[in-house]
Each structure stands twice: as structure tokens, then as C-alpha cells.
Amino acid sequence: NLYSSSFMADRLGCYDGPPCVPARRRPRFINERIEYIGADYKGEVDTEIDGSSLMVMPGLVNIHTHLGNAPARKGMIEEAGNPLLLGSSWYEVMVLLHADDAGRRAATQYALSELAMSGVTSVMDWSVPYDGWLEDFAASGLRSWIAPGFESASVGVLEGREIVYHWDEPAGHRGLESALALIDEADRHPSGRLSGVV
């Protein structure tokens, strides 16, 4: 059990700075913390494990994601930008590709698993919420900051060259109230790993 007592991982691969040269080090763990990394620890340990096929690395943090839609759009919008809007596909193409709740949930679950397999331990997601959004983040095991998306305006393009906004401030206020309520719910989540941002 990696968390029950102190243990030593023998011959664990670590990386010592640029240019990422592998080095053999012996980290000593106490509970969930690395207490020592070096080649010649002389103290006592409760358990020694063979770490020759393992690597210790810091958890990666992704601070800007849109997990509810980005996976579904991948490969569909990269080449569809408007040259009159500096190649952006944001205003004309992306607005056509919004997933429903089931699609957002599938995309989020897929993306969370990909993030975890890539070494990400903390994520901030700015997406349109759906029923079960918080539960999906809690189930992922990742430390998560949710940023519930909402709109005060819709966007359009006039004659292919001018970006226009159609404001609906009451809708924006309602969206903000809903987002703040969801953030409060995240902060109270029993996992202790969920928080929110606006």
C-alpha cells in the first residue's frame, strides 16, 4: 500500500533538469509525500519496492479547457476560418457545432480520461454545464475548477466581415446566478477536489 507507511522505491527513474537526462534516484515516501530523493538513502523504511519500470513526475495542470465541446470539434474547424476575420472559425463555424447535454457529457468524460492518462492531475474547464457535470469531474479523480459558461449576448457576422453582438442582459444575469450557484455546489462537494471560477 503506497500510502500506509514510509517506503523506498528502488532504482526509480527520475529526470534531472534539461536536457531531461534519466537519472537513477531513490525517493523515500512518507504517506503521500516525497520526503527524500537521492542515490544513497541510509535510513530505515517499512517497505521497499522495485521501481525500475516506474517514474516519478509532478502532476501536470491544464488551466484552459472546453471539455464539453472541444473533443467533438477536433479536426472539423481547423481549416474553416474566415480570412476576413484573421482566419478565425469562432464566429461562423464553431457556433454551428454545439453539442446537446448527452454529447457534452460524452465529450467531457472522454477528455477527462485523456487528461488523466497524459499525467494531468488538475484541470480548469470553461464549458456549458449539463446535468451530472460536477459528478463527472468528481469521478475523474482530478482536482478540478469549473467555470460554468453563460452568455450575455449572441454573436454573428455581417457580410462575412463584421462581428456583431445581440445583447440580452437579463439572460446574462440569469446565467451568472446559475453559474454562481453551481460554483457554490462545487465548493461544497464531498470529494474536496472541486472548486469554481467565474
N, C-alpha and C positions, 0 to 999 in steps of 0.2 A: 504494500500500500504506500503510494508515494507521499501521502500527506500525514501519516500517523506518527512518524518519528524522524530523527535525523538519518540520512543515508548518504552514501557516496556513490557517484556514478563513475565507474572505472573506464578510462580511455574514451570519454565523451568528446565528440568533435565540437570545437568552438571555433570562432573566427576572430582573429586578432587584427582588426582595422584593415585599411586599404593595404594592399590590393586584394583583400579577402583571402588571405593565405590560411588554409586549415591548420589548426594547431591542436595538439592533444592536451587537454586540461582536465583536472579532476574537480568538478564542483561539489561542494558539500551543501546539502539542502537541510533545512530545519523547517518542518511543516511545509508551508507553501513558498518559502523564501530561499533564495540562493544566499548562503552565508559566506562562502569562500569559493574562489576559482584559482587554481594553481596546479603545478605539476607534482608537488610533493607534500600533500597534506599529511601530517603525522598524528593528528588527533584520533579519538575513537569515534566510531559510527555504529549505529544499530544494524544497518543493512547495507551491503554493497551490491550494486547491480552492474551488469555488463552493459555499458553504454556505447560500445564500439560502433553500433549501427544507428545511433541517435545523435541529435544535435540540439543544443540549447540556443534559442534565439529569442529576442524580445518580441512581444506581441505587436503586430502592425495595426495602425489606426487609419481608417478611411473617413475623412471628415466631410465628404461631399458626395452623397449618392442620391439617386432617384430610383430606388429598387422596384417600385411598383410599375414603372413603365420602361425603364431603360433596357432591360433584357429583351422585352418584346420588340423593341425598335431596332435592336442591334442588326446592322447590315442592311437596313432599309432606308436610312436617311442620310448616310454619309455623303452620297453623291447627288443629293437632290436639292442643294442650296440654290437660292436666288442670287445671281451675280449682281443684281442691282441693290441687294441688301448685304453686300460683302460675303456672299456665299452662304449666308445663314439659312438653315432649314427650319428655324424656330417658329417663324410666324405663319408659314403656309403649309408645311408638310407635317411637322410634329403635332399640330393641333388636330390633324385628321386621325391620329393613331392613339387615341385614348382607350385604355382597356377598361372593361367593367370590373366589378368587385372580384369576381372569380379569377379574371385574368391578372389583376393586380396582386391577388393573393398568391397565385401560382408563380408569378414573376418574382415576388419578394422571397418566397420560400426557396426558389432556385438560386437567387442571388445570394441569400444568406449562407446557403451551403457552399457556394463557390468561394465566398469571402472566407469562411472558416477553413476550408481546405487550402486556401492560399496563405494562411497564417495571420489573418486579421482577427484581432480579439476585441476591437472596439470600433463602432460604426455610428455615423450620424446620417440619418435618412430623412430627406425632404421629399415627401410624397403625398398623394391624395390618400387619406386614411380609408380603411374599409373595416367591416366587422371582423374582428379577430386579428387586427394589425398588431396590437400590443402582445397578444398571446404568441404570435409567430416570432416576434423578437425575443420574448422570454424563452421560448422553446429552443431558440438557436444557441443559447449559452453565451452569446456575445454581450459585452457591455454596450448598450445602445442608447443613443439620443435621438428621439423622434422629433421631427419638425413637421407638424401637420400642415399640408398645403391648403390654401384657400385663395380666392380671387376677389379683388375689389373692382376688376374690370376684365372684359374680354378684349382680345386683340385681333386686329385684321390688317389687311394690306390693300391700299387703294392703288389701282392701276399698276400693280406689280412693283411699286417703288416707294410708297409712303405708308409708314406704320401708323395705325390709328387705334385709339383705345375707346371703348364704350364703357363708361363708368357706371357702377351700381354700388354706391357707398353703403346702403343698408345691407346688401348681400355681403360686403366686406366685413362689416361689423358683426353680422351673424357668424360668418366664418371664423373671425377672430375669437369670438366667445366659445365656439365649438372647439377650436384648437386649444385654447387655454384650459378648457375642461378636460380634454384628452391628455394634455401635459400633466395636469394635476393627478389624473388617474395613473399615468406612468410613474410619477414620483411616489405614489402610494403602493406600487406593485410589490407583492411579497418577495419577488426574486431579488430586489435590491440592486438590479443591474440596469433598470430603465430610468431615463430622465427625459426631459423635453426642452426644446428651444423654440423661440419664435424668430 
